[in-house]
Amino acid sequence: MSKNTFHLVSLGCSKNTVDSDSMAQLLLSDGYRAVEDPSKASVLIVNTCGFIGPAKEESYRVLGELAEAKKKNQVLIAAGCLTQRYGVEVAQKVPGIDGILGTRRWMDIVQVVHEARKGKHPEPIYHLPEAPTVGSDEHGALRVSMAGASAYLKIADGCRRPCAFCAIPLIKGTAVSRPIESIIHEARELRDAGVRELILIAQDSTDYGHDLGMKEGLATLLEQLTDAVPDMDWIRIMYSFPGYVTDRLIEVMATRKQLVHYLDIPLQHADPKTLYRMKRPSNMEWVHKTLGKMRNAMSDLAIRTTFIVGYPGETDEEFQALYDFVKETRFDRVGAFQFSFEPGTTSAPLGDPVPAEVKQERYERLMELQQGISLQVNQSYVGKTLDVLVEGYDNGISIGRSYRDAPEIDGLVLVEGQAEVGEIVPVRITGAMAYDLTGVLAGQPSLIKL
């Protein structure tokens, strides 16, 4: 086992991936080397997720496995969302943890590692400052996660929304935006490193700049960013909040060619009464109107959304309203979750009265409906040509994504033959499945038929 090696496990969403990648870069800069085999690492790090029950269970399982196999000269650091909220509890549940680091000061990972490695400690080292920080306080670490020719770039962290079911503000703190000049600086570095797709992420991207005194902060950022890196092929926006997709934002998305016509806008439900109990925007007339505006401005717009089924008090009629809305609106992508109560959230007085079997049945009905819609939408692309960012090659098939597909959560385009990884190539679509498309490089005949 080399003295200065680390093994880092990243759990949860892409925002966690960005923090994990940044921690890794800080350790590399301090002379550490990353290793794939945990048994060969002197430092073990798990960047945990604590958003919902199953994510917590996975985090505890991974921590427990590493703690059980930990050798004498290894240290184990638990970082991330789970530790930010349940730091002491995590240490009690998983004996063998040497350091606890939350989300709000992940950039102090080197300091925590050095402390943990100094010698025996009667208790784990706790590093859980309350103040949320992002941006200029991050000591110049590059907050990106590279995947082929794509990179995530965090524009803000935390959230100030009052959603009754969500523990993110308890974990991450309030919304804190990064300065535009810092974002642009990193975008240029990524462009120079060969990145073709920039994925802007935040807990709520449409709230960007509010804490900096900006109005229409996201639209302003996008204008300045596209001016600063006009040769970035794709810029993708993730995690927008209903009610804050403004006319100006729609105009900027429609007129700036680098901005892909894709928007992730988690609506969570479609029945006003359910939304009211969720403390979410409940004006469905606005939703219909705004979706119409977006589709009128961008006829090829791909919309992803997420919904919660089985929220406390959800009646058959309320679920039917959600079902009918999905059927009518025909989203490109839909993710659904069964309600999972999170302690400390303002949904606590509502309890969790919807039986598990009812949640499961509603989930299955909704996803079966969307699967059929997704297939029909995908079939509409057969015969058309889409630009595809190639990310891999396997056994005669190139694997990539179109502008309609965010990495890790959406579908793929499977292309006959070999295309260069990292390039964006035109692909004629020849077949469609519920989630993926098949195609052939434009100008070449197809040898495979679905």
LOTIGU-25742 format. One line per 3 residues: number of its first residue (from 1); their letters; for each residue x, z, y of N, C-alpha, C. Coordinates in steps of 0.1 Angstrom, whole numbers. Atoms other than C-alpha are relative to their C-alpha. Layout:
BEGIN
NUM) A) X,Z,Y,X,Z,Y,X,Z,Y; ... .
//
This chain:
BEGIN
1) MSK) 8,0,-12,0,0,0,9,0,12; -8,1,-12,15,-11,33,-5,11,10; 4,-11,-9,15,16,60,-10,-5,11 .
4) NTF) 8,5,-11,-2,-5,88,-9,-12,-4; 10,10,5,-30,-24,70,-14,6,1; 13,-5,-1,-67,-22,74,-10,-10,-7 .
7) HLV) 10,7,6,-98,-33,56,-13,3,7; 12,-2,-9,-130,-37,77,-12,-7,-6; 13,5,5,-165,-41,64,-10,0,11 .
10) SLG) 10,1,-11,-191,-53,89,-14,-2,-6; 14,0,5,-228,-46,82,-9,-3,12; 10,1,-10,-259,-56,101,0,-14,7 .
13) CSK) 3,12,-7,-265,-82,128,12,-6,6; -11,7,-6,-243,-107,146,6,8,12; -6,-8,-11,-239,-83,175,10,10,-6 .
16) NTV) -10,-9,6,-222,-59,151,12,-8,-4; -11,9,4,-201,-88,138,10,-2,12; -9,2,-12,-188,-93,174,8,13,2 .
19) DSD) -8,-13,-2,-178,-56,177,10,1,-11; -9,-1,11,-162,-57,143,12,-9,2; -11,9,-3,-142,-88,152,9,5,11 .
22) SMA) -8,-5,-11,-131,-72,184,8,12,-4; -8,-11,5,-120,-40,167,12,-5,-8; -11,6,8,-100,-61,142,11,-5,9 .
25) QLL) -10,6,-9,-83,-79,171,8,11,7; -7,-11,-7,-74,-46,188,11,6,-10; -9,-5,10,-58,-34,155,11,-10,-3 .
28) LSD) -10,10,2,-40,-66,150,11,0,12; -9,-1,-11,-26,-63,185,9,12,0; -7,-13,1,-14,-28,177,10,-1,-12 .
31) GYR) -10,1,11,7,-41,147,-6,1,-14; 7,-1,13,-19,-37,119,-2,-14,-6; 2,13,7,-25,-64,93,-13,2,-8 .
34) AVE) 13,-1,7,-60,-71,78,3,-4,-15; -1,3,14,-63,-71,40,-14,-1,-6; 13,2,7,-92,-82,17,-2,11,-10 .
37) DPS) 1,-10,11,-85,-56,-10,0,14,6; 0,-13,-7,-96,-21,2,11,9,-7; -10,-9,6,-72,-5,-23,14,-2,5 .
40) KAS) -13,2,-6,-43,-20,-4,1,3,15; 0,-3,-14,-53,-8,30,3,14,3; -2,-14,-4,-41,23,47,-11,5,9 .
43) VLI) 12,-4,-8,-72,23,70,-12,-8,-5; 13,5,4,-107,17,58,-10,2,11; 10,-1,-11,-134,9,84,-13,-6,-4 .
46) VNT) 13,6,2,-171,4,80,-7,0,13; 8,1,-12,-190,-9,110,-15,0,-5; 13,-2,6,-224,4,100,-12,-5,8 .
49) CGF) 13,3,-7,-260,-6,108,-10,11,-3; 10,-11,2,-287,19,114,-13,-3,6; 13,4,-7,-316,-2,127,-12,3,-8 .
52) IGP) 11,-3,8,-340,2,98,4,7,-13; -3,-8,12,-342,22,66,9,-7,-10; -8,7,10,-328,-4,42,15,-2,5 .
55) AKE) -13,2,-6,-299,-10,66,8,13,-1; -6,-13,1,-291,27,67,5,3,-15; -3,-3,14,-292,29,29,13,-8,-4 .
58) ESY) -12,8,3,-267,0,26,13,6,6; -11,-6,-6,-244,17,51,5,12,-7; -4,-11,8,-244,49,32,6,-3,-13 .
61) RVL) -6,4,13,-238,31,-1,14,-5,2; -13,5,-1,-208,12,12,10,11,4; -9,-11,-4,-193,43,29,3,9,-12 .
64) GEL) -2,-8,12,-199,63,-3,10,-6,-10; -9,7,10,-182,37,-25,15,1,4; -14,0,-5,-151,35,-3,5,15,0 .
67) AEA) -4,-14,0,-150,73,1,4,5,-14; -3,-4,14,-151,78,-37,13,-6,-5; -12,7,5,-123,53,-43,12,3,9 .
70) KKK) -11,-2,-10,-102,65,-13,12,7,-7; -12,-6,6,-66,73,-22,6,10,10; -5,-11,-8,-45,101,-8,5,-4,14 .
73) NQV) -6,4,-13,-28,82,20,-9,-9,8; 10,8,-7,-59,63,31,-9,8,9; 10,-7,-9,-82,72,60,-12,-9,1 .
76) LIA) 13,7,0,-119,62,62,-6,2,14; 7,-1,-13,-135,55,96,-14,-6,-1; 13,5,0,-172,52,99,-4,-3,15 .
79) AGC) 3,4,-13,-182,32,130,-14,-6,1; 12,8,-2,-213,15,145,-12,8,3; 13,-5,-4,-250,21,149,-4,13,-7 .
82) LTQ) 4,-12,8,-255,46,121,7,12,5; -8,-11,-4,-227,68,133,-3,4,15; 3,-3,-14,-237,66,170,-12,9,0 .
85) RYG) 12,-8,-1,-271,81,162,1,12,-10; 1,-11,10,-264,103,131,14,4,-4; -14,-3,3,-227,111,134,3,12,-9 .
88) VEV) -3,-12,8,-226,146,120,-7,-1,-13; 7,2,13,-252,138,94,7,-10,-9; -7,9,8,-232,108,82,12,7,-6 .
91) AQK) -11,-7,5,-201,130,78,-4,10,-11; 5,-10,10,-221,156,59,-4,-7,-13; 5,7,11,-237,130,36,12,-7,-8 .
94) VPG) -11,7,7,-204,112,28,13,8,2; -13,-7,-1,-175,136,22,11,-10,-1; -11,9,1,-142,119,27,2,-9,12 .
97) IDG) -2,8,-12,-148,103,61,9,8,9; -10,-6,-9,-119,110,85,-3,-2,14; 3,2,-14,-132,96,117,-14,-6,2 .
100) ILG) 14,5,-3,-166,89,133,1,-7,14; -1,7,-12,-168,62,160,-13,-7,3; 13,6,-2,-200,51,177,1,-14,6 .
103) TRR) 1,13,-6,-211,18,193,5,-1,14; -2,1,-15,-205,28,229,14,0,4; -15,0,-3,-167,31,226,7,-6,-12 .
106) WMD) -7,6,11,-158,8,198,14,-5,3; -13,5,-4,-129,-4,219,11,11,-1; -10,-11,2,-112,30,212,4,1,-15 .
109) IVQ) -2,0,15,-108,21,175,15,4,-3; -15,-3,3,-69,22,177,3,15,2; -2,-14,-3,-70,57,193,-5,8,-11 .
112) VVH) 7,-8,11,-94,70,166,9,-1,-13; -9,2,12,-72,55,138,12,8,1; -12,-8,-1,-41,71,152,-2,14,-1 .
115) EAR) 4,-15,1,-58,105,155,-2,3,-15; 3,-2,14,-71,102,119,12,0,-9; -12,2,9,-37,93,105,11,11,3 .
118) KGK) -10,-10,-4,-19,122,122,2,11,-11; -1,-10,10,-26,146,93,-13,5,-4; 13,-6,5,-52,168,77,-8,5,11 .
121) HPE) 10,-5,-10,-83,176,97,-10,8,-8; 11,-7,7,-108,203,87,-13,-7,1; 12,8,-2,-135,180,100,4,-14,4 .
124) PIY) -3,14,-5,-137,143,108,1,1,15; -1,2,-15,-127,132,143,-12,-7,5; 12,5,-6,-158,126,163,4,-7,14 .
127) HLP) -2,7,-13,-156,100,191,-13,-7,3; 13,4,-3,-191,96,204,-4,2,14; 4,-2,-14,-192,94,242,-14,-5,2 .
130) EAP) 14,3,-3,-227,92,256,-2,-13,8; 2,11,-10,-221,66,283,2,-13,-7; -2,14,5,-227,30,272,9,-8,9 .
133) TVG) -9,8,-8,-200,6,283,1,-14,-6; -2,14,5,-195,-31,280,7,-7,12; -5,8,-11,-175,-56,300,14,4,4 .
136) SDE) -14,-2,-6,-146,-47,323,6,13,-6; -6,-13,6,-142,-13,305,5,-3,-14; -4,3,14,-133,-31,272,14,-4,-1 .
139) HGA) -15,2,1,-96,-35,280,4,-14,-5; -5,14,3,-95,-73,276,-1,-4,-14; 1,4,14,-104,-74,239,-10,-12,0 .
142) LRV) 9,12,0,-120,-108,231,-12,3,-9; 12,-4,7,-155,-101,220,-7,-12,-6; 5,12,6,-161,-130,197,1,2,-15 .
145) SMA) -1,1,14,-168,-137,161,1,-15,-4; -2,14,3,-153,-170,149,-6,-4,-13; 5,5,13,-170,-190,122,2,-15,1 .
148) GAS) -3,14,-1,-154,-224,119,2,-3,15; -2,5,-14,-159,-241,153,-11,7,9; 10,-8,-8,-186,-215,165,6,13,3 .
151) AYL) -4,-13,-4,-181,-183,183,-11,8,7; 9,-9,-7,-203,-154,194,7,5,12; -5,-6,-12,-198,-142,229,-11,10,6 .
154) KIA) 10,-10,-5,-215,-109,240,-1,0,15; 2,0,-15,-230,-111,275,-5,14,5; 5,-13,-4,-245,-76,275,-2,8,-13 .
157) DGC) 3,-8,11,-253,-47,253,-9,11,4; 10,-10,-3,-279,-19,251,-13,-7,4; 14,5,-3,-316,-22,260,-7,10,7 .
160) RRP) 8,-10,-8,-339,-7,285,-15,-2,-3; 14,2,4,-372,-19,268,-6,12,-7; 6,-13,5,-397,8,257,-6,-2,-14 .
163) CAF) 7,3,13,-407,-8,223,-1,13,-9; 3,-12,7,-423,20,203,7,1,-13; -5,0,13,-408,10,170,15,0,-1 .
166) CAI) -14,4,0,-372,4,180,9,11,4; -9,-11,-3,-343,28,179,13,-5,8; -12,5,-6,-318,5,196,4,7,13 .
169) PLI) -4,-7,-12,-320,22,231,6,14,-4; -6,-13,4,-313,55,212,14,-1,-5; -13,3,6,-283,39,195,10,-5,11 .
172) KGT) -9,7,-9,-269,16,221,0,5,15; 2,-3,-14,-281,31,254,-7,-11,7; 7,9,-9,-295,13,283,7,-13,1 .
175) AVS) -6,14,-1,-288,-24,291,12,1,10; -12,1,-8,-253,-30,305,6,-14,-1; -4,14,0,-243,-65,315,15,-2,3 .
178) RPI) -14,3,-4,-208,-80,316,1,-9,12; -1,8,-12,-196,-96,348,1,-15,-4; 0,14,3,-201,-134,349,15,-5,-1 .
181) ESI) -13,5,0,-164,-140,357,7,3,-13; -6,-4,13,-154,-121,325,-5,-9,-11; 6,9,10,-178,-142,304,6,-14,1 .
184) IHE) -5,13,-2,-166,-174,319,15,-1,-5; -14,-1,5,-129,-164,313,1,-2,-15; 0,1,15,-136,-159,276,-5,-13,-5 .
187) ARE) 5,13,5,-156,-190,273,10,-11,1; -11,9,-1,-127,-210,286,11,2,-11; -10,-3,10,-103,-193,262,-5,-6,-14 .
190) LRD) 6,5,13,-127,-202,233,0,-15,0; 0,15,0,-130,-238,244,15,-5,-3; -14,4,2,-92,-240,246,5,2,-15 .
193) AGV) -3,-3,14,-91,-225,210,-7,-10,-9; 6,10,9,-112,-254,197,-15,3,-3; 13,-3,3,-146,-238,197,-10,-11,5 .
196) REL) 10,10,-4,-175,-263,198,-13,5,3; 13,-6,-2,-205,-240,198,2,15,5; 0,-13,-6,-208,-209,220,-14,7,-2 .
199) ILI) 13,-7,3,-235,-184,209,0,13,9; 1,-11,-9,-245,-160,237,-10,10,-6; 8,-10,6,-258,-127,224,-1,12,8 .
202) AQD) 2,-12,-6,-272,-95,237,-12,6,-7; 12,-5,5,-299,-71,227,-12,-7,6; 11,7,-7,-321,-88,253,7,-10,10 .
205) STD) -8,9,-9,-304,-119,268,-7,-3,13; 7,3,-12,-332,-125,293,1,11,10; -2,-11,-10,-324,-91,309,13,0,6 .
208) YGH) -14,1,-5,-289,-102,317,0,1,15; -2,-1,-15,-278,-92,352,-9,10,7; 9,-9,-7,-306,-68,360,7,12,5 .
211) DLG) -7,-11,-4,-283,-39,361,11,-3,11; -10,4,-10,-259,-59,383,-7,-4,13; 8,4,-12,-287,-65,409,-4,-14,1 .
214) MKE) 3,15,0,-293,-101,399,-14,-2,-4; 13,6,4,-326,-119,398,3,-13,-7; -2,13,8,-329,-147,372,15,0,-5 .
217) GLA) -14,-1,4,-295,-134,359,4,-10,-11; -4,8,11,-295,-154,327,0,-15,4; 0,14,-5,-304,-187,344,12,-2,9 .
220) TLL) -12,1,-9,-276,-180,370,12,-1,-9; -12,1,9,-251,-173,342,1,-13,-7; 0,12,7,-261,-204,323,5,-12,10 .
223) EQL) -5,10,-9,-256,-226,354,15,1,3; -14,-1,-3,-222,-212,362,8,-2,-12; -8,2,12,-211,-212,326,1,-15,-4 .
226) TDA) 0,15,3,-221,-249,320,9,-7,10; -9,6,-10,-203,-258,353,15,3,-4; -14,-4,3,-172,-239,341,6,-6,-12 .
229) VPD) -5,6,13,-170,-253,306,-9,-12,-3; 8,11,3,-186,-287,308,2,-7,-13; -4,6,12,-168,-298,277,-3,8,-13 .
232) MDW) 5,-7,11,-183,-271,255,-12,-7,-6; 10,9,6,-205,-291,231,-14,7,0; 12,-7,1,-232,-265,224,1,14,5 .
235) IRI) 2,-14,-4,-243,-233,240,-14,5,-4; 12,-5,6,-269,-213,222,-4,14,5; 4,-13,-5,-290,-184,235,-8,7,-11 .
238) MYS) 7,-8,10,-301,-156,212,-7,12,6; 7,-13,-3,-326,-128,215,-5,1,14; 6,-1,-13,-348,-134,245,-13,8,-1 .
241) FPG) 11,-10,0,-377,-111,255,-12,-7,5; 12,6,-5,-413,-123,259,-3,6,14; 3,-5,-13,-423,-121,295,11,-3,10 .
244) YVT) -11,2,-9,-389,-129,309,6,-14,-2; -4,14,1,-386,-166,299,-7,-6,12; 6,5,-13,-391,-179,335,1,-15,1 .
247) DRL) 0,14,-2,-398,-213,348,14,-5,3; -14,4,-3,-362,-214,362,8,-1,-13; -8,1,12,-347,-206,328,-4,-12,-8 .
250) IEV) 4,12,7,-368,-233,312,6,-13,6; -5,12,-7,-357,-258,338,15,-1,-3; -14,1,2,-320,-249,333,3,-4,-15 .
253) MAT) -2,4,14,-323,-252,295,-3,-15,-2; 4,13,2,-340,-285,298,9,-10,7; -8,10,-8,-315,-301,323,15,1,-2 .
256) RKQ) -15,-2,3,-281,-287,312,2,-4,-14; -1,6,13,-271,-309,283,8,9,-11; -7,-8,10,-248,-283,267,-9,11,-6 .
259) LVH) 9,-11,5,-277,-258,262,-8,-6,-10; 8,6,11,-291,-266,228,-15,5,2; 14,-3,-1,-329,-267,227,-5,8,-11 .
262) YLD) 3,-10,11,-333,-236,206,-1,13,8; 1,-13,-6,-346,-202,216,-6,9,-11; 5,-11,8,-350,-170,196,-7,9,9 .
265) IPL) 8,-9,-8,-379,-151,211,-9,9,-8; 7,-9,9,-390,-122,190,-13,5,6; 14,-3,-5,-428,-118,196,-5,13,-6 .
268) QHA) 3,-12,7,-433,-90,170,-15,0,-5; 14,1,4,-471,-96,168,-8,-9,9; 8,9,-8,-499,-116,181,-14,6,4 .
271) DPK) 12,-6,-4,-528,-92,184,2,10,11; -2,-9,-11,-531,-75,218,0,15,-2; 1,-14,3,-541,-42,204,12,5,-7 .
274) TLY) -12,-3,7,-512,-41,180,12,1,10; -11,0,-10,-488,-51,208,-1,11,10; 2,-12,-9,-502,-24,231,6,12,-7 .
277) RMK) -5,-12,7,-495,2,204,16,-1,-2; -14,2,1,-460,-13,201,7,2,13; -5,0,-13,-455,-10,238,8,-13,3 .
280) RPS) -6,13,-2,-447,-47,239,-9,-8,9; 9,8,-7,-460,-74,262,-12,-5,-8; 12,3,8,-496,-80,251,-8,-11,5 .
283) NME) 8,11,-6,-507,-109,273,2,-13,-8; -2,12,9,-512,-136,246,-3,-13,8; 3,12,-8,-525,-160,273,14,-4,6 .
286) WVH) -13,3,-5,-490,-158,288,9,-7,-11; -8,6,11,-474,-165,254,-4,-14,-2; 4,14,2,-495,-196,248,4,-9,11 .
289) KTL) -3,8,-11,-489,-208,283,15,-3,1; -15,1,-1,-451,-202,282,5,-9,-11; -4,9,11,-447,-218,248,-3,-14,3 .
292) GKM) 4,13,-4,-466,-248,261,10,-6,10; -10,4,-11,-443,-250,292,13,-4,-6; -13,2,6,-412,-248,270,0,-13,-8 .
295) RNA) 1,12,9,-424,-275,246,-2,-13,9; 2,12,-9,-435,-298,275,14,-4,6; -13,3,-6,-400,-295,291,10,-5,-10 .
298) MSD) -9,4,10,-382,-299,258,-7,-3,-13; 9,4,12,-401,-319,232,6,3,-13; -6,-3,13,-375,-312,206,4,14,-2 .
301) LAI) -4,-14,0,-373,-275,212,-3,7,-14; 2,-8,12,-368,-253,181,-2,14,4; 3,-14,-4,-383,-219,184,0,9,-13 .
304) RTT) 0,-10,11,-375,-189,161,-6,12,6; 5,-13,-4,-394,-157,163,-1,10,-12; 2,-10,11,-399,-125,143,-13,8,2 .
307) FIV) 12,-8,-1,-429,-104,135,1,12,-9; 1,-12,8,-436,-69,121,-14,0,-6; 13,-2,6,-464,-65,96,-2,14,-5 .
310) GYP) 2,-14,4,-480,-32,87,3,10,10; -2,-10,-10,-475,-16,120,-11,10,0; 10,-10,0,-494,17,123,-13,-4,7 .
313) GET) 13,4,-6,-531,10,129,-3,-15,-2; 2,14,1,-528,-27,120,-12,-2,-10; 12,2,8,-563,-36,107,1,-14,-6 .
316) DEE) 0,13,6,-572,-66,86,-2,-11,11; 3,10,-11,-586,-83,117,13,-2,9; -12,1,-8,-553,-76,136,10,-9,-7 .
319) FQA) -10,9,8,-532,-91,108,-5,-14,0; 6,14,0,-556,-121,107,3,-7,13; -3,7,-13,-550,-127,144,15,-4,0 .
322) LYD) -14,4,1,-512,-128,137,1,-12,-9; 0,11,9,-518,-151,107,-5,-13,7; 5,12,-6,-539,-175,127,9,-5,11 .
325) FVK) -10,4,-11,-514,-175,156,11,-7,-6; -11,7,6,-486,-185,133,-4,-13,-5; 5,12,5,-507,-211,117,-3,-10,11 .
328) ETR) 3,9,-12,-517,-226,151,12,-4,7; -11,2,-9,-484,-223,169,11,-8,-7; -9,8,8,-462,-238,141,14,2,5 .
331) FDR) -14,-2,-4,-428,-222,148,9,-7,-10; -10,6,9,-397,-238,134,5,10,-10; -6,-11,8,-384,-205,121,-8,13,2 .
334) VGA) 6,-13,-1,-401,-171,114,7,9,-9; -5,-11,8,-386,-139,102,-11,11,1; 10,-11,0,-409,-110,92,6,12,-7 .
337) FQF) -5,-13,5,-403,-74,85,-12,9,-2; 10,-10,2,-425,-47,70,4,12,9; -3,-12,-9,-428,-17,94,7,11,-7 .
340) SFE) -7,-12,5,-403,10,88,2,10,11; -1,-10,-11,-406,42,108,14,5,2; -13,-5,-4,-376,53,127,-1,13,7 .
343) PGT) 1,-13,-7,-373,90,136,5,-1,15; -4,0,-14,-371,96,173,-6,-11,9; 7,10,-8,-390,65,184,-13,4,4 .
346) TSA) 13,-4,-5,-422,67,203,-12,-4,-8; 11,3,10,-442,54,174,-3,12,-9; 1,-11,8,-438,88,158,-15,6,-1 .
349) PLG) 13,-6,1,-473,101,167,-10,-9,-8; 9,9,7,-489,70,150,2,2,-15; -2,-2,15,-474,80,116,3,-14,-6 .
352) DPV) -2,12,7,-472,53,90,-11,-2,-10; 12,-1,8,-507,49,77,-3,-12,-9; 3,12,8,-506,13,63,7,1,-13 .
355) PAE) -6,-2,14,-501,16,25,11,-11,-2; -11,9,3,-469,0,12,-5,-13,-7; 4,12,7,-488,-24,-10,-7,-9,9 .
358) VKQ) 6,8,-10,-508,-36,20,10,-7,8; -11,6,-8,-476,-42,40,6,-12,-8; -6,11,9,-462,-62,10,-9,-12,-1 .
361) ERY) 9,11,1,-493,-83,6,0,-8,13; 0,7,-13,-494,-91,43,13,-8,3; -13,6,-2,-457,-99,44,0,-13,-9 .
364) ERL) -1,12,9,-460,-123,14,-10,-11,5; 9,10,-5,-491,-140,29,6,-8,12; -5,6,-12,-474,-146,62,12,-9,-3 .
367) MEL) -12,9,3,-441,-159,47,-4,-12,-8; 5,12,8,-460,-182,23,-5,-10,10; 5,9,-10,-478,-196,53,11,-7,7 .
370) QQG) -11,6,-8,-446,-201,73,9,-9,-9; -8,9,9,-428,-216,43,-6,-14,0; 7,13,0,-454,-244,42,2,-7,14 .
373) ISL) -2,6,-13,-451,-249,80,14,-5,2; -14,4,-1,-413,-250,79,3,-12,-8; -2,12,7,-414,-276,52,-6,-12,7 .
376) QVN) 6,11,-7,-438,-298,72,8,-3,12; -8,3,-11,-417,-294,103,13,-7,-4; -12,6,5,-385,-302,84,-2,-15,-4 .
379) QSY) 3,14,5,-402,-333,68,-1,-10,12; 1,9,-11,-408,-346,103,13,-6,5; -13,5,-4,-371,-351,107,6,-10,-9 .
382) VGK) -5,10,10,-367,-374,77,0,-14,7; -2,13,-7,-354,-408,90,6,1,14; -6,-2,-13,-342,-393,122,15,3,-1 .
385) TLD) -14,-3,0,-305,-388,132,2,13,8; -3,-12,-6,-293,-353,141,15,2,1; -14,-4,0,-259,-342,153,2,13,-8 .
388) VLV) -3,-11,9,-244,-317,128,14,5,2; -13,-7,0,-216,-292,132,4,3,-14; -4,-2,13,-197,-293,100,8,13,-2 .
391) EGY) -6,-13,2,-187,-259,86,7,2,-13; -6,-1,13,-176,-266,51,-2,-12,-9; 1,11,9,-172,-289,22,1,5,-14 .
394) DNG) 0,-5,14,-180,-283,-15,-5,-11,-10; 4,9,11,-181,-307,-45,-8,-12,5; 6,12,-5,-189,-338,-26,-11,1,11 .
397) ISI) 10,-3,-11,-212,-322,0,6,7,12; -4,-7,-13,-204,-314,36,-12,9,4; 11,-10,-3,-223,-283,48,1,3,15 .
400) GRS) 0,-2,-15,-233,-279,85,-13,5,5; 12,-4,-7,-259,-270,110,-3,-10,11; 4,8,-12,-279,-289,136,-3,10,11 .
403) YRD) 3,-8,-12,-289,-276,170,-12,10,-4; 12,-8,4,-321,-262,152,4,13,-8; -4,-10,10,-300,-238,131,10,10,6 .
406) APE) -10,-10,-4,-284,-206,143,8,5,-13; -8,-4,12,-256,-194,119,-5,13,-6; 3,-11,8,-264,-170,92,-15,3,-2 .
409) IDG) 14,-4,1,-302,-168,99,-9,-12,-3; 8,12,2,-315,-204,98,5,-8,-11; -3,8,11,-311,-233,75,13,-8,2 .
412) LVL) -12,8,1,-283,-258,67,-4,-15,-1; 2,14,2,-279,-295,67,11,-4,-11; -9,4,11,-263,-308,34,2,-15,0 .
415) VEG) -4,14,-3,-245,-341,40,8,-6,-12; -8,7,10,-234,-365,13,14,-4,5; -13,4,-4,-197,-371,14,8,10,8 .
418) QAE) -9,-9,-6,-168,-355,32,1,-3,15; -2,1,-15,-169,-349,70,10,11,4; -10,-9,-4,-142,-331,89,-6,13,5 .
421) VGE) 5,-13,-4,-148,-294,92,4,3,15; -2,-2,-15,-152,-284,129,-4,-11,9; 5,12,-8,-165,-318,140,-15,0,0 .
424) IVP) 14,2,-1,-199,-326,152,-3,-15,-3; 2,14,5,-211,-358,134,-15,-3,0; 14,5,1,-243,-379,135,-4,-1,-15 .
427) VRI) 5,1,14,-263,-375,103,-14,-5,0; 13,5,2,-293,-395,92,-7,9,-11; 7,-9,9,-318,-371,76,-8,-8,-11 .
430) TGA) 6,8,11,-329,-383,41,-10,9,-8; 9,-9,8,-347,-352,27,-2,13,7; 3,-13,-6,-363,-319,36,-5,10,-10 .
433) MAY) 5,-11,8,-368,-286,19,-6,10,10; 7,-10,-9,-385,-255,33,10,5,11; -10,-6,-10,-353,-242,50,11,-10,3 .
436) DLT) -11,8,-2,-327,-269,47,-4,-15,0; 2,14,0,-323,-306,53,12,-7,-8; -10,7,6,-303,-332,34,2,-13,8 .
439) GVL) -2,12,-7,-287,-363,49,13,-7,-4; -12,8,2,-260,-389,50,6,-3,14; -7,3,-12,-234,-397,76,-6,-13,6 .
442) AGQ) 7,12,-6,-250,-422,100,8,-13,-3; -7,13,3,-243,-458,90,4,-1,-14; -3,1,15,-238,-450,53,-12,1,-8 .
445) PSL) 11,-1,8,-262,-454,25,-1,13,-8; 2,-12,7,-277,-425,7,0,-3,-15; 0,2,14,-270,-421,-30,-8,10,-8 .
448) IKL) 8,-10,6,-292,-391,-36,-14,0,6; 14,0,-5,-330,-390,-34,-6,13,-5; 8,-12,4,-351,-358,-34,-13,-4,-7 .
//
